[in-house]
Amino acid sequence: MLSDIELKQLKSLCKENRINILKMVYNAQSGHIGGALSATDIMTVLYHKCMKTVPKWTKDKHFNERDRFVLSKGHASSILYCVLAQLGYIPKEELMTFRIFGSRLQGHPVPFCPGVEVATGSLGQGLSIACGIAMGLKLDKNPTHVFVLLGDGELQEGNVWEAFMQAPQRKLDNLIAIIDRNRLQIDGCTENIKSLDPLPDKIRAFNWNVVEIDGHNLNAIYETIEQAKNSDRPIAIIADTIKGKGVSFMENNAGWHGKAPNKEDFEKAIAELEKA
């Protein structure tokens, strides 16, 4: 369990990340706020407390000992850049170049940005990529883990389920999939578009271990990921989240999937986050 001091630090980091997500998307007048805010707590705990990282993405003799991360829901790149900046992989001032022509911080992550393993964003492909990386690590007898964050909307892609089938077949107990289950996608509610429920049962049927958690409970995120590292098979963490978490008028609102705020909405959202 996280200590009170660790919890306080993580809450502060999450707050900083949510504010920066708003600033980045507002500055670019382009980007995806809702899914970045829903994944903020997961990503902050993962990078600061659970993943083996390397200092400032230094490619030294310890570089190969790092855990790998794949952002399958690549349109939520703003939260990835926020945590990379907190780790010192990129300067924090560079965050405001998000989605600007020529920037390293593209709308979907690309490997020329330090800390980014693979280019992602064509939805449904991240779990397959993660499987390939996990297989390679197994062949190299490298004991590190591969984490992949998926959106629930992209689980409607067939490629995802091929990967769900592949991972247990190859005994990829080094693979940890985290599903941002905010139940909304660009066209509305996932269950109205192509129902995923009962999602845990479906993934278990593919011989995965499955755990369900509150995706905004920092202790639950931390403890579950730490336990997942000892799984005897691939494990999926289904994190129940709120799209747009932290900004009242964005929460559970599909309209904020890929919409930049105007000046009034931006100022209102920032004021709300700063008071939290």
N, C-alpha and C positions, 0 to 999 in steps of 0.2 A: 504493500500500500504506500502511496505517496505521502510524504510528511506534509505538515501544514505549510512549511516554508516552500516546499516544492510545488504544492498546489497554488499558493499565492503567486509564485514566479510564473507558472504555466498560464494562470488566468490573465496575468499581465501581458504575456507574450501573445495569447489568443486575442486579447483586446487590441494590441498593436497591429496584429495581422488583419483583423477585420477592418480597422480604420484604413490601413494601407490598401486593402482590396478596393474599398470605396474610392479612395483617392486615385488609384491607378486607372480604374475603369472610367471615372469621371474625367480625368485628365485626357485620356485617349478618346473619350466619347465612343468607346467600343469595348466589348468584353462581356463576360458571363459572371454576374454577381451571385445569383441564387445558389448555384452549386458550389461555388467557392466558399461562401459563408457556411453552408451546411457541412463542408468537409474541414473547416478550420480547426476544430478541436482535435479531430483525428490526426490531421497532418502535424499539428504542433506537438502533440504528445509523441507521435511516432518518431519525428526527427530529433526532438530534444531529449527523449528518454529511452527509446526502444531500439532504434537503429544504430548499428556500428557505422560511424561516419569517419571521414578523414579530415584533418584540419585544413580548412580553406581549399579543399579539393586538390591537395598537394599529391602529385603522382610520384610518391617515393616508394620505398620497399614495402611499406604497409598498405599501399593503395589497393592491392588485390584482396585485402582482408575486410574491405568494406561490405556492408549489406547493399543489395541492389534494390532500387525502387522504380516502378513503372507507373506513371499516371495514365491509366487507360482512359479516364474521362479527361482528355487533354484540354478541353475547353475551359477547365477550371484551373488553368495554368497560373493565374494570379496568386493563388494560395501557395503553390509550389515555389514561385519566385520569392514570396515573402519569407518562407522558412529558410530558403537558400541564403537569403540576405542576412537573416539572423545568425546563420552559421558562419558567415564571413566568406561564402563562395562568390558572392557578388556584392558590390557596394550598395548600401541602402538607398543612396541617392539615385542609383540606376533604375530603381523601381518605377520612377516617373517617366521612363522611356518605354514603358509597356505598350506594345502594339503600335509603336511609332516606326515608320519605315527605316530600315537599317539597324534597328535595335537587336540586341541579343535576346531580348525578352519578347518573343513572338506570341501571337495569340494562342498557338499550340506549342508545347515545348519542343525544342530542337537541341541536338547534342553539342552545338557550338557554345551553348550556355553552360558554364561550369556547374556540375552537380546533376545535369540531365543525362541519363543513360541512353535513352532512345527517343526518337521522334514519335509522338503519338497524337491522336486526335481523330483519326478515322475510327469511329466508335465500333467496339466489338473485337478489336484486335489485341488489346493490351494483355489479356490473360494468356493468349497464345504466345506472345513475345516473352512473357514472364516464364511460361513453361519451358521455352527454349533456353532461356538464361539458366533456369534451375537445372535443366538437364546437363548443360555445359559445366556447371559448378560441380555436379555429381561426378561427372567423368573426370574432372580435375581433382577430385577428392578435396574440394574446397568446402569447409564447413559453414560458410556464410548462408544467409537467408535472402530470399527474394520476396519483396512485398509488392503488391499491385493493388491500386485503388480503382475500383470500378463504380460507375454510376448505375443505378438500377434500370434506367431506361435502356441502356445499351445491352442489358441482359436479354433483350428481345431479339438480339442478333444470333443467328445460328452458330457463327464462329465461336462464340463464348462457350456454347455447350459442347462443341468438339473439344475445346481445351479442358472443360470440366471432365470429359471422358479420358483425355490423354494423361492428365496429371497422376491419378491413382495407378494407371497402367504402368507408368514409369517410376512409381514409388517416390514421388517428389514431396517428401516430408519436409523439405526446405522451402516450400512455397506457401505463402500466407496471403490469401486474397481478402481484401476488406471492401465490403459493398456499402456505399453511401446510399442508404435506403430512405431517401426523402420523399419517395412516392410521386414525384412530379418530373415531367420532362417537357420539352419545348411545346408539345401539343396539348398538355394537360396532365391529368392523373394517369399514372402507369396502368392502373387497374382498369381504366376505361378504354385504354388504347390497345393493350395486349397484356392481359392479366398475368402476373408472376406468382401470385399466391396459389398454393402454400409454398413459398420460396424455400424455407429450410428443408422441407421434405424432399423437394425436387433435387436440391444439391446433395443431400444425404444419399439419395438413390444412385448418385454417381460415385459413391464410396468416398466421399469427403467427410471429415469432421466438420461440424457446423456449430457455431456459438452465436447467440443473439445478445446484443447489448444496447444500452442507451448511448448513442453516438455523441452525446454532449456531456456525458459524465466522465470527467478526466481520470478519476480513479479506475472506473470500469474499463476505459480504453487501455490504460497502462497495464492493469493486471491481466486482461484478456490477451493482449499482444505478447506479454512476457510468458504466459502459459502456452500460447500457441507455438512458441519456439520449440517446445518439447513434444509437439504432436507427432504421432506415429504415422501420419499420412497427411496429404494436403489438407489445409484447414481454411474454411471460409468464415469470416467474422461479419455477420450482418448487423450493421450499425444503424439503428433507427434514428433518423435525423430530421431536422426541420429545414426546408429550403429557405434561404434568406435569413438564417438564424442570427439574431442580434438586432435586427431592424424591424420593428413591429409591422410596418406597412409592407414589408417585403416578405415576411414569413408566410409560408404555405401559399405563395402567390406565384403561379406559373408565369405570369406576365413579366417577372423579373429574372427569367432564365437567362436571357441574353440581351438585356436592355440597359443602356447607360442612363444614369439619373440626370435630370436637368438641375440647374443651380438650386432651386428651391428644395427639391427632394434630397439633393446631396447635403445641403446644410442641415436639413432636418435629420437625416440619417447619422451624420457625423456627431451632431449634438447628442443624439440618443446613445450612441456608442460610447462617447466620452463620459457620459453620466453613469454608465453601467458599472 
